[in-house]
Amino acid sequence: MADVIDCEFSVQGDGPPLFLIHGIGAARNTWAKALPILTDHFTVVTYDLRGHGTSPLPEGPFGLDELVADLERVREKTGFKCAHFAGHSLGGMIGPAYALKYPNRVNSLGLLSTAAFRTKEDSAKVWGVVHAMEEKGIPQVLETLTARWFTDEFIATHREVVANRLKQVIGTDPDVFLNVFRIYAGTEMASWLQRVTAPSLVLTGENDGGCNPRLNRLIDQALPNSELFILPKLKHSILLEAGDRVAEHLCRFVADNPVE
């Protein structure tokens, strides 16, 4: 049985509930650019994953099951019986895994910049990043990640945003950061995605290296009720570069797929 941590969360906005799940080494503030739009349409619940932001540190290693259990605890504490869910990167794996375990809780899903159906070469690349961090240290690999996360134009014109994102990573407990990166690298949704029946928006950046359109097309094909959209030119950090556009797509998708 998965252990559970009481994660810190915030509730804001008005409308049907929407839970937002951030990715590796981030926190609930990663949704800041999307929130002004989303809170006009939804009661938005954002939370910090265990060991991230202001949430408590775990006592030892953990897996995807524990992250799903934490999300269920947040849902219980908010009192919402069912909701919309959207997650970015690792969060885009937590959301579908949650929907698989609690299908009656999920009205719709957003799978944002996530990965499945990785080839051996794909897996080798992501595990290569993990091993480089283990050997050299997380700060020493951040420059590589910066280029993977942000477009060159954004790096040039939003230096403070990029710098704050790197500080956020370095400020994350290194054991937790490596733990969640291993979950992201080792999770393969291909064998069970077809059992996730909730209406699902699959969305990624055109130039996202690890969560690229090729993999997201396969995710879209596997899900029984989904829609795929590729954001032109963007890389992995779609929330920081274009959170408003992501929010607009989520609002449109939910409006197009009303709860029966």
BELJOMO-V855173 format. One line per field, one symbol per residue. burial: # if it has 9 or more other ideal C-beta (glycine too) atoms within 8 Angstrom, else .. Layout:
burial: ???
This chain:
burial: ...##.###...#..#############.##.#######.#############.#..#...#.#.##########..#.#..##################..#.##############...##.###.##.##....#..##.###.####..##..#..##..##.###.#...##########.#.##..#..#.###########.####.######.##..#.#.##..##################.##......
